[in-house]
Amino acid sequence: MNGFDQTFVDRFIIRERIEAYIDALNHRDWVKFEDFWTEDMVWSTSDPINSYVSGRSEMVSRMKNKQETNFDYIFQMGHAIVVHDLTEKTARARHTLHIISDKFTAIGVYYDMLVKEADGKWRFKRRDYRITYYDESPLPGKAFRRLPDPAYGQLPQYP
């Protein structure tokens, strides 16, 4: 593979998938969002949200409904991605996720199980978000941009 170890390439691809997942959520790109999940996926969060979803179609439906009806503003930022226990077809990963919205702020750690499916794409089979900090206080600042930006795929625009 052009001198690159497949393990290195898979680690890079998994990191990129995690970052692209966050970007798809931030832009409410539900077509892209759906492609991150296995059909039999499971997603959960800890206290104080305590949410559980199983099945790709249910996940897409729930997130789309929640983000488009419950929030004027929500933005997620992932940090410190670590990929471990990597095999040819499975991997585990974790990263810190900071969520800021018009309703709450949360910081926690995602614990993921990914699988490489028959089409060669790494997808989430299991995601567990363990919340460390949660606050429902009003944001001290003002949001100036509302997502999604329908033209985000064409940015930046050149003169």
C-alpha positions, 0 to 999 in steps of 0.5 A: 500500500505505497509504503503505508501500513494498513493499520496506520491507514485505518486509524486515519480513516476512523479518525476522519470518520469521527470528524466527518460525523460531527461535521454532518451533525453540525450541518444537519446533513442527514444523508451523510449522517445515515452513512455513519451507522451499521444497520443494527447500531446502538447509541446511548448517553449517560445521566442526565440525558439517559437516551438509547437508540437502536437501528440506523433508521431510528437513529436518523429519525430521532436525531433529525427530529430532535435537532430540527425541532428542539434547538435553534443552535447546537454545535459539537466539537470533538477532541483527542481522538484515540483509536485502539484495539484495531483489527482488520474488521473492528476497532474501538475509539474514544474522544472528548465531545463538547456540545454547546446549544441554546438549551444546554452545554455538555462535555463528555467522552464517546466510547465507540465500537466500529466495524469495517463493512463489506463496502470497505467503510468503517461505521459505528456499531455502538456509540456510548456518550458518557457525560462528565459536565452538563449545564442548562444555564443560558449561554452567556454570549450571543449566537450569530450563525444558525446552522445548518447553512444550506450552502455549506458545501460551496464554502468558501466562496471566492470572488 
